């Protein structure tokens, strides 16, 4: 009888520990936003490949923007993102460029501009990326895998204990 309780307890604990992705990580603190800037050439498969320059006198936000029409801070951010292979990010809200928007889901004209620069067209992406706090990252890297392994070994121990009891009866 004791062995059956031990087997049932080990199986219950093991299943609970292996199911940890359902309840871990526990959010600790607020997400940590970063503001990213990336520039890449407009290619044929791009969602903005067919965007044309706005007609004269009809300056719309969803057309091609000439590099010279960007304000000096936006030009500096564009240049910096163009020079950096993967773009760049800033941590503080006051380090963002005031004339650019930073949505979580950029759309053409809101976080995504098509900029014509030296005869080429580029996608200029600005967005807000919410990063997980360090404690949540630690849970994902250390606690979840260790809890899963502990649960797996508990289920194995339950199976071994149950098998041993069966073989002792015979």
mmCIF file of the C-alpha atoms, coordinates in Angstrom:
data_MODEL
# 
_entry.id   MODEL 
# 
loop_
_atom_site.group_PDB 
_atom_site.id 
_atom_site.type_symbol 
_atom_site.label_atom_id 
_atom_site.label_alt_id 
_atom_site.label_comp_id 
_atom_site.label_asym_id 
_atom_site.label_entity_id 
_atom_site.label_seq_id 
_atom_site.pdbx_PDB_ins_code 
_atom_site.Cartn_x 
_atom_site.Cartn_y 
_atom_site.Cartn_z 
_atom_site.occupancy 
_atom_site.B_iso_or_equiv 
_atom_site.pdbx_formal_charge 
_atom_site.auth_seq_id 
_atom_site.auth_comp_id 
_atom_site.auth_asym_id 
_atom_site.auth_atom_id 
_atom_site.pdbx_PDB_model_num 
ATOM 1   C CA . UNK A 1 1   ? 0.000  0.000   0.000   1.00 0.00 ? 1   UNK A CA 1 
ATOM 2   C CA . UNK A 1 2   ? 2.824  2.391   0.850   1.00 0.00 ? 2   UNK A CA 1 
ATOM 3   C CA . UNK A 1 3   ? 4.511  1.709   -2.448  1.00 0.00 ? 3   UNK A CA 1 
ATOM 4   C CA . UNK A 1 4   ? 1.338  2.487   -4.356  1.00 0.00 ? 4   UNK A CA 1 
ATOM 5   C CA . UNK A 1 5   ? 1.053  5.841   -2.558  1.00 0.00 ? 5   UNK A CA 1 
ATOM 6   C CA . UNK A 1 6   ? 4.711  6.584   -3.305  1.00 0.00 ? 6   UNK A CA 1 
ATOM 7   C CA . UNK A 1 7   ? 4.212  5.701   -6.982  1.00 0.00 ? 7   UNK A CA 1 
ATOM 8   C CA . UNK A 1 8   ? 1.080  7.853   -7.205  1.00 0.00 ? 8   UNK A CA 1 
ATOM 9   C CA . UNK A 1 9   ? 2.834  10.746  -5.425  1.00 0.00 ? 9   UNK A CA 1 
ATOM 10  C CA . UNK A 1 10  ? 5.892  10.532  -7.684  1.00 0.00 ? 10  UNK A CA 1 
ATOM 11  C CA . UNK A 1 11  ? 3.714  10.434  -10.800 1.00 0.00 ? 11  UNK A CA 1 
ATOM 12  C CA . UNK A 1 12  ? 1.673  13.441  -9.602  1.00 0.00 ? 12  UNK A CA 1 
ATOM 13  C CA . UNK A 1 13  ? 4.787  15.462  -8.749  1.00 0.00 ? 13  UNK A CA 1 
ATOM 14  C CA . UNK A 1 14  ? 6.472  14.410  -11.984 1.00 0.00 ? 14  UNK A CA 1 
ATOM 15  C CA . UNK A 1 15  ? 3.524  15.404  -14.161 1.00 0.00 ? 15  UNK A CA 1 
ATOM 16  C CA . UNK A 1 16  ? 3.213  18.726  -12.341 1.00 0.00 ? 16  UNK A CA 1 
ATOM 17  C CA . UNK A 1 17  ? 6.902  19.478  -12.838 1.00 0.00 ? 17  UNK A CA 1 
ATOM 18  C CA . UNK A 1 18  ? 6.862  18.437  -16.488 1.00 0.00 ? 18  UNK A CA 1 
ATOM 19  C CA . UNK A 1 19  ? 3.813  20.643  -17.105 1.00 0.00 ? 19  UNK A CA 1 
ATOM 20  C CA . UNK A 1 20  ? 5.738  23.707  -15.888 1.00 0.00 ? 20  UNK A CA 1 
ATOM 21  C CA . UNK A 1 21  ? 5.537  25.563  -19.239 1.00 0.00 ? 21  UNK A CA 1 
ATOM 22  C CA . UNK A 1 22  ? 1.820  25.912  -18.517 1.00 0.00 ? 22  UNK A CA 1 
ATOM 23  C CA . UNK A 1 23  ? 2.411  27.952  -15.354 1.00 0.00 ? 23  UNK A CA 1 
ATOM 24  C CA . UNK A 1 24  ? 6.002  29.195  -15.654 1.00 0.00 ? 24  UNK A CA 1 
ATOM 25  C CA . UNK A 1 25  ? 7.431  31.745  -16.077 1.00 0.00 ? 25  UNK A CA 1 
ATOM 26  C CA . UNK A 1 26  ? 5.773  33.857  -13.471 1.00 0.00 ? 26  UNK A CA 1 
ATOM 27  C CA . UNK A 1 27  ? 5.829  37.495  -14.620 1.00 0.00 ? 27  UNK A CA 1 
ATOM 28  C CA . UNK A 1 28  ? 7.989  39.537  -12.292 1.00 0.00 ? 28  UNK A CA 1 
ATOM 29  C CA . UNK A 1 29  ? 8.064  43.244  -12.968 1.00 0.00 ? 29  UNK A CA 1 
ATOM 30  C CA . UNK A 1 30  ? 7.043  45.199  -16.018 1.00 0.00 ? 30  UNK A CA 1 
ATOM 31  C CA . UNK A 1 31  ? 8.308  44.489  -19.546 1.00 0.00 ? 31  UNK A CA 1 
ATOM 32  C CA . UNK A 1 32  ? 11.391 46.460  -20.467 1.00 0.00 ? 32  UNK A CA 1 
ATOM 33  C CA . UNK A 1 33  ? 10.805 48.372  -23.731 1.00 0.00 ? 33  UNK A CA 1 
ATOM 34  C CA . UNK A 1 34  ? 13.512 49.104  -26.270 1.00 0.00 ? 34  UNK A CA 1 
ATOM 35  C CA . UNK A 1 35  ? 13.140 51.296  -29.328 1.00 0.00 ? 35  UNK A CA 1 
ATOM 36  C CA . UNK A 1 36  ? 14.699 49.894  -32.494 1.00 0.00 ? 36  UNK A CA 1 
ATOM 37  C CA . UNK A 1 37  ? 15.694 51.433  -35.816 1.00 0.00 ? 37  UNK A CA 1 
ATOM 38  C CA . UNK A 1 38  ? 16.454 49.292  -38.876 1.00 0.00 ? 38  UNK A CA 1 
ATOM 39  C CA . UNK A 1 39  ? 17.065 50.101  -42.522 1.00 0.00 ? 39  UNK A CA 1 
ATOM 40  C CA . UNK A 1 40  ? 17.014 47.629  -45.394 1.00 0.00 ? 40  UNK A CA 1 
ATOM 41  C CA . UNK A 1 41  ? 16.743 47.978  -49.154 1.00 0.00 ? 41  UNK A CA 1 
ATOM 42  C CA . UNK A 1 42  ? 13.278 47.620  -50.650 1.00 0.00 ? 42  UNK A CA 1 
ATOM 43  C CA . UNK A 1 43  ? 13.271 44.308  -52.485 1.00 0.00 ? 43  UNK A CA 1 
ATOM 44  C CA . UNK A 1 44  ? 10.774 42.825  -54.918 1.00 0.00 ? 44  UNK A CA 1 
ATOM 45  C CA . UNK A 1 45  ? 9.007  40.687  -52.277 1.00 0.00 ? 45  UNK A CA 1 
ATOM 46  C CA . UNK A 1 46  ? 8.690  43.561  -49.834 1.00 0.00 ? 46  UNK A CA 1 
ATOM 47  C CA . UNK A 1 47  ? 5.208  44.748  -48.806 1.00 0.00 ? 47  UNK A CA 1 
ATOM 48  C CA . UNK A 1 48  ? 6.245  48.276  -49.789 1.00 0.00 ? 48  UNK A CA 1 
ATOM 49  C CA . UNK A 1 49  ? 7.806  47.405  -53.162 1.00 0.00 ? 49  UNK A CA 1 
ATOM 50  C CA . UNK A 1 50  ? 5.029  49.071  -55.190 1.00 0.00 ? 50  UNK A CA 1 
ATOM 51  C CA . UNK A 1 51  ? 4.838  52.302  -53.183 1.00 0.00 ? 51  UNK A CA 1 
ATOM 52  C CA . UNK A 1 52  ? 5.324  55.404  -55.322 1.00 0.00 ? 52  UNK A CA 1 
ATOM 53  C CA . UNK A 1 53  ? 6.248  58.949  -54.489 1.00 0.00 ? 53  UNK A CA 1 
ATOM 54  C CA . UNK A 1 54  ? 3.232  61.129  -53.642 1.00 0.00 ? 54  UNK A CA 1 
ATOM 55  C CA . UNK A 1 55  ? 1.963  63.516  -56.289 1.00 0.00 ? 55  UNK A CA 1 
ATOM 56  C CA . UNK A 1 56  ? 3.103  67.125  -56.088 1.00 0.00 ? 56  UNK A CA 1 
ATOM 57  C CA . UNK A 1 57  ? 1.107  69.020  -53.480 1.00 0.00 ? 57  UNK A CA 1 
ATOM 58  C CA . UNK A 1 58  ? -0.268 65.780  -52.038 1.00 0.00 ? 58  UNK A CA 1 
ATOM 59  C CA . UNK A 1 59  ? 2.290  64.838  -49.383 1.00 0.00 ? 59  UNK A CA 1 
ATOM 60  C CA . UNK A 1 60  ? 0.840  61.700  -47.816 1.00 0.00 ? 60  UNK A CA 1 
ATOM 61  C CA . UNK A 1 61  ? 2.437  59.690  -45.031 1.00 0.00 ? 61  UNK A CA 1 
ATOM 62  C CA . UNK A 1 62  ? 2.289  56.462  -47.018 1.00 0.00 ? 62  UNK A CA 1 
ATOM 63  C CA . UNK A 1 63  ? 4.386  57.551  -50.006 1.00 0.00 ? 63  UNK A CA 1 
ATOM 64  C CA . UNK A 1 64  ? 8.115  57.546  -50.625 1.00 0.00 ? 64  UNK A CA 1 
ATOM 65  C CA . UNK A 1 65  ? 9.917  60.145  -48.532 1.00 0.00 ? 65  UNK A CA 1 
ATOM 66  C CA . UNK A 1 66  ? 13.032 61.767  -49.911 1.00 0.00 ? 66  UNK A CA 1 
ATOM 67  C CA . UNK A 1 67  ? 16.024 61.572  -47.571 1.00 0.00 ? 67  UNK A CA 1 
ATOM 68  C CA . UNK A 1 68  ? 16.397 65.373  -47.694 1.00 0.00 ? 68  UNK A CA 1 
ATOM 69  C CA . UNK A 1 69  ? 12.807 65.767  -46.434 1.00 0.00 ? 69  UNK A CA 1 
ATOM 70  C CA . UNK A 1 70  ? 13.599 63.974  -43.154 1.00 0.00 ? 70  UNK A CA 1 
ATOM 71  C CA . UNK A 1 71  ? 14.462 66.253  -40.255 1.00 0.00 ? 71  UNK A CA 1 
ATOM 72  C CA . UNK A 1 72  ? 18.080 66.221  -39.055 1.00 0.00 ? 72  UNK A CA 1 
ATOM 73  C CA . UNK A 1 73  ? 17.450 63.805  -36.143 1.00 0.00 ? 73  UNK A CA 1 
ATOM 74  C CA . UNK A 1 74  ? 15.586 61.362  -38.418 1.00 0.00 ? 74  UNK A CA 1 
ATOM 75  C CA . UNK A 1 75  ? 18.389 61.592  -41.020 1.00 0.00 ? 75  UNK A CA 1 
ATOM 76  C CA . UNK A 1 76  ? 20.966 60.843  -38.301 1.00 0.00 ? 76  UNK A CA 1 
ATOM 77  C CA . UNK A 1 77  ? 18.945 57.832  -37.117 1.00 0.00 ? 77  UNK A CA 1 
ATOM 78  C CA . UNK A 1 78  ? 18.545 56.637  -40.722 1.00 0.00 ? 78  UNK A CA 1 
ATOM 79  C CA . UNK A 1 79  ? 22.303 56.957  -41.342 1.00 0.00 ? 79  UNK A CA 1 
ATOM 80  C CA . UNK A 1 80  ? 23.157 55.155  -38.110 1.00 0.00 ? 80  UNK A CA 1 
ATOM 81  C CA . UNK A 1 81  ? 20.723 52.313  -38.858 1.00 0.00 ? 81  UNK A CA 1 
ATOM 82  C CA . UNK A 1 82  ? 22.015 52.060  -42.439 1.00 0.00 ? 82  UNK A CA 1 
ATOM 83  C CA . UNK A 1 83  ? 25.613 51.808  -41.205 1.00 0.00 ? 83  UNK A CA 1 
ATOM 84  C CA . UNK A 1 84  ? 24.766 49.185  -38.575 1.00 0.00 ? 84  UNK A CA 1 
ATOM 85  C CA . UNK A 1 85  ? 24.100 45.802  -40.172 1.00 0.00 ? 85  UNK A CA 1 
ATOM 86  C CA . UNK A 1 86  ? 21.247 44.902  -37.798 1.00 0.00 ? 86  UNK A CA 1 
ATOM 87  C CA . UNK A 1 87  ? 20.142 48.440  -36.970 1.00 0.00 ? 87  UNK A CA 1 
ATOM 88  C CA . UNK A 1 88  ? 20.368 49.897  -33.501 1.00 0.00 ? 88  UNK A CA 1 
ATOM 89  C CA . UNK A 1 89  ? 18.238 50.322  -30.429 1.00 0.00 ? 89  UNK A CA 1 
ATOM 90  C CA . UNK A 1 90  ? 17.874 52.848  -27.647 1.00 0.00 ? 90  UNK A CA 1 
ATOM 91  C CA . UNK A 1 91  ? 16.709 52.161  -24.114 1.00 0.00 ? 91  UNK A CA 1 
ATOM 92  C CA . UNK A 1 92  ? 15.276 55.448  -22.896 1.00 0.00 ? 92  UNK A CA 1 
ATOM 93  C CA . UNK A 1 93  ? 12.135 57.090  -24.321 1.00 0.00 ? 93  UNK A CA 1 
ATOM 94  C CA . UNK A 1 94  ? 13.868 60.473  -24.457 1.00 0.00 ? 94  UNK A CA 1 
ATOM 95  C CA . UNK A 1 95  ? 16.542 59.006  -26.781 1.00 0.00 ? 95  UNK A CA 1 
ATOM 96  C CA . UNK A 1 96  ? 13.917 58.422  -29.496 1.00 0.00 ? 96  UNK A CA 1 
ATOM 97  C CA . UNK A 1 97  ? 13.570 60.729  -32.494 1.00 0.00 ? 97  UNK A CA 1 
ATOM 98  C CA . UNK A 1 98  ? 10.576 63.007  -31.922 1.00 0.00 ? 98  UNK A CA 1 
ATOM 99  C CA . UNK A 1 99  ? 9.510  63.095  -35.574 1.00 0.00 ? 99  UNK A CA 1 
ATOM 100 C CA . UNK A 1 100 ? 9.338  59.282  -35.842 1.00 0.00 ? 100 UNK A CA 1 
ATOM 101 C CA . UNK A 1 101 ? 6.706  56.977  -34.376 1.00 0.00 ? 101 UNK A CA 1 
ATOM 102 C CA . UNK A 1 102 ? 7.533  53.784  -32.480 1.00 0.00 ? 102 UNK A CA 1 
ATOM 103 C CA . UNK A 1 103 ? 4.521  51.447  -32.615 1.00 0.00 ? 103 UNK A CA 1 
ATOM 104 C CA . UNK A 1 104 ? 4.717  47.817  -31.507 1.00 0.00 ? 104 UNK A CA 1 
ATOM 105 C CA . UNK A 1 105 ? 3.284  46.744  -34.892 1.00 0.00 ? 105 UNK A CA 1 
ATOM 106 C CA . UNK A 1 106 ? 4.605  49.120  -37.598 1.00 0.00 ? 106 UNK A CA 1 
ATOM 107 C CA . UNK A 1 107 ? 2.548  49.847  -40.682 1.00 0.00 ? 107 UNK A CA 1 
ATOM 108 C CA . UNK A 1 108 ? 3.343  51.981  -43.699 1.00 0.00 ? 108 UNK A CA 1 
ATOM 109 C CA . UNK A 1 109 ? 3.444  55.575  -42.514 1.00 0.00 ? 109 UNK A CA 1 
ATOM 110 C CA . UNK A 1 110 ? 3.422  54.573  -38.829 1.00 0.00 ? 110 UNK A CA 1 
ATOM 111 C CA . UNK A 1 111 ? 6.772  53.046  -37.918 1.00 0.00 ? 111 UNK A CA 1 
ATOM 112 C CA . UNK A 1 112 ? 7.638  52.179  -41.513 1.00 0.00 ? 112 UNK A CA 1 
ATOM 113 C CA . UNK A 1 113 ? 8.834  54.746  -44.010 1.00 0.00 ? 113 UNK A CA 1 
ATOM 114 C CA . UNK A 1 114 ? 10.054 54.203  -47.558 1.00 0.00 ? 114 UNK A CA 1 
ATOM 115 C CA . UNK A 1 115 ? 13.032 56.529  -47.920 1.00 0.00 ? 115 UNK A CA 1 
ATOM 116 C CA . UNK A 1 116 ? 14.679 57.371  -51.225 1.00 0.00 ? 116 UNK A CA 1 
ATOM 117 C CA . UNK A 1 117 ? 18.402 57.823  -50.610 1.00 0.00 ? 117 UNK A CA 1 
ATOM 118 C CA . UNK A 1 118 ? 21.061 58.187  -53.316 1.00 0.00 ? 118 UNK A CA 1 
ATOM 119 C CA . UNK A 1 119 ? 18.766 56.729  -55.988 1.00 0.00 ? 119 UNK A CA 1 
ATOM 120 C CA . UNK A 1 120 ? 17.824 53.662  -53.937 1.00 0.00 ? 120 UNK A CA 1 
ATOM 121 C CA . UNK A 1 121 ? 14.714 52.987  -51.865 1.00 0.00 ? 121 UNK A CA 1 
ATOM 122 C CA . UNK A 1 122 ? 15.006 51.758  -48.299 1.00 0.00 ? 122 UNK A CA 1 
ATOM 123 C CA . UNK A 1 123 ? 12.550 50.548  -45.674 1.00 0.00 ? 123 UNK A CA 1 
ATOM 124 C CA . UNK A 1 124 ? 13.127 52.550  -42.486 1.00 0.00 ? 124 UNK A CA 1 
ATOM 125 C CA . UNK A 1 125 ? 11.547 50.660  -39.559 1.00 0.00 ? 125 UNK A CA 1 
ATOM 126 C CA . UNK A 1 126 ? 11.096 52.170  -36.094 1.00 0.00 ? 126 UNK A CA 1 
ATOM 127 C CA . UNK A 1 127 ? 9.313  50.125  -33.438 1.00 0.00 ? 127 UNK A CA 1 
ATOM 128 C CA . UNK A 1 128 ? 8.908  49.427  -29.758 1.00 0.00 ? 128 UNK A CA 1 
ATOM 129 C CA . UNK A 1 129 ? 10.046 45.984  -28.650 1.00 0.00 ? 129 UNK A CA 1 
ATOM 130 C CA . UNK A 1 130 ? 8.981  44.803  -25.208 1.00 0.00 ? 130 UNK A CA 1 
ATOM 131 C CA . UNK A 1 131 ? 11.658 42.626  -23.647 1.00 0.00 ? 131 UNK A CA 1 
ATOM 132 C CA . UNK A 1 132 ? 11.015 40.317  -20.744 1.00 0.00 ? 132 UNK A CA 1 
ATOM 133 C CA . UNK A 1 133 ? 12.489 41.206  -17.340 1.00 0.00 ? 133 UNK A CA 1 
ATOM 134 C CA . UNK A 1 134 ? 15.683 39.372  -16.337 1.00 0.00 ? 134 UNK A CA 1 
ATOM 135 C CA . UNK A 1 135 ? 13.910 37.229  -13.733 1.00 0.00 ? 135 UNK A CA 1 
ATOM 136 C CA . UNK A 1 136 ? 11.550 35.853  -16.386 1.00 0.00 ? 136 UNK A CA 1 
ATOM 137 C CA . UNK A 1 137 ? 14.474 35.108  -18.702 1.00 0.00 ? 137 UNK A CA 1 
ATOM 138 C CA . UNK A 1 138 ? 16.226 33.265  -15.845 1.00 0.00 ? 138 UNK A CA 1 
ATOM 139 C CA . UNK A 1 139 ? 13.077 31.209  -15.277 1.00 0.00 ? 139 UNK A CA 1 
ATOM 140 C CA . UNK A 1 140 ? 12.972 30.263  -18.959 1.00 0.00 ? 140 UNK A CA 1 
ATOM 141 C CA . UNK A 1 141 ? 16.665 29.363  -19.103 1.00 0.00 ? 141 UNK A CA 1 
ATOM 142 C CA . UNK A 1 142 ? 17.182 27.625  -15.744 1.00 0.00 ? 142 UNK A CA 1 
ATOM 143 C CA . UNK A 1 143 ? 14.022 26.892  -13.780 1.00 0.00 ? 143 UNK A CA 1 
ATOM 144 C CA . UNK A 1 144 ? 11.834 25.482  -16.568 1.00 0.00 ? 144 UNK A CA 1 
ATOM 145 C CA . UNK A 1 145 ? 14.361 22.968  -17.929 1.00 0.00 ? 145 UNK A CA 1 
ATOM 146 C CA . UNK A 1 146 ? 15.425 21.840  -14.444 1.00 0.00 ? 146 UNK A CA 1 
ATOM 147 C CA . UNK A 1 147 ? 11.819 21.437  -13.313 1.00 0.00 ? 147 UNK A CA 1 
ATOM 148 C CA . UNK A 1 148 ? 11.018 19.432  -16.421 1.00 0.00 ? 148 UNK A CA 1 
ATOM 149 C CA . UNK A 1 149 ? 14.003 17.144  -15.866 1.00 0.00 ? 149 UNK A CA 1 
ATOM 150 C CA . UNK A 1 150 ? 13.059 16.724  -12.203 1.00 0.00 ? 150 UNK A CA 1 
ATOM 151 C CA . UNK A 1 151 ? 9.531  15.754  -13.256 1.00 0.00 ? 151 UNK A CA 1 
ATOM 152 C CA . UNK A 1 152 ? 10.834 13.336  -15.848 1.00 0.00 ? 152 UNK A CA 1 
ATOM 153 C CA . UNK A 1 153 ? 13.065 11.619  -13.289 1.00 0.00 ? 153 UNK A CA 1 
ATOM 154 C CA . UNK A 1 154 ? 10.187 11.497  -10.789 1.00 0.00 ? 154 UNK A CA 1 
ATOM 155 C CA . UNK A 1 155 ? 8.006  9.681   -13.343 1.00 0.00 ? 155 UNK A CA 1 
ATOM 156 C CA . UNK A 1 156 ? 10.902 7.324   -14.127 1.00 0.00 ? 156 UNK A CA 1 
ATOM 157 C CA . UNK A 1 157 ? 11.371 6.657   -10.409 1.00 0.00 ? 157 UNK A CA 1 
ATOM 158 C CA . UNK A 1 158 ? 7.643  5.945   -10.068 1.00 0.00 ? 158 UNK A CA 1 
ATOM 159 C CA . UNK A 1 159 ? 7.805  3.490   -12.966 1.00 0.00 ? 159 UNK A CA 1 
ATOM 160 C CA . UNK A 1 160 ? 10.879 1.785   -11.495 1.00 0.00 ? 160 UNK A CA 1 
ATOM 161 C CA . UNK A 1 161 ? 9.270  1.590   -8.051  1.00 0.00 ? 161 UNK A CA 1 
ATOM 162 C CA . UNK A 1 162 ? 6.071  0.164   -9.494  1.00 0.00 ? 162 UNK A CA 1 
ATOM 163 C CA . UNK A 1 163 ? 8.003  -2.357  -11.576 1.00 0.00 ? 163 UNK A CA 1 
ATOM 164 C CA . UNK A 1 164 ? 10.075 -3.387  -8.536  1.00 0.00 ? 164 UNK A CA 1 
ATOM 165 C CA . UNK A 1 165 ? 6.943  -3.972  -6.428  1.00 0.00 ? 165 UNK A CA 1 
ATOM 166 C CA . UNK A 1 166 ? 5.399  -6.078  -9.193  1.00 0.00 ? 166 UNK A CA 1 
ATOM 167 C CA . UNK A 1 167 ? 8.519  -8.189  -9.572  1.00 0.00 ? 167 UNK A CA 1 
ATOM 168 C CA . UNK A 1 168 ? 8.717  -8.672  -5.746  1.00 0.00 ? 168 UNK A CA 1 
ATOM 169 C CA . UNK A 1 169 ? 5.172  -10.088 -5.690  1.00 0.00 ? 169 UNK A CA 1 
ATOM 170 C CA . UNK A 1 170 ? 6.005  -12.826 -8.153  1.00 0.00 ? 170 UNK A CA 1 
# 
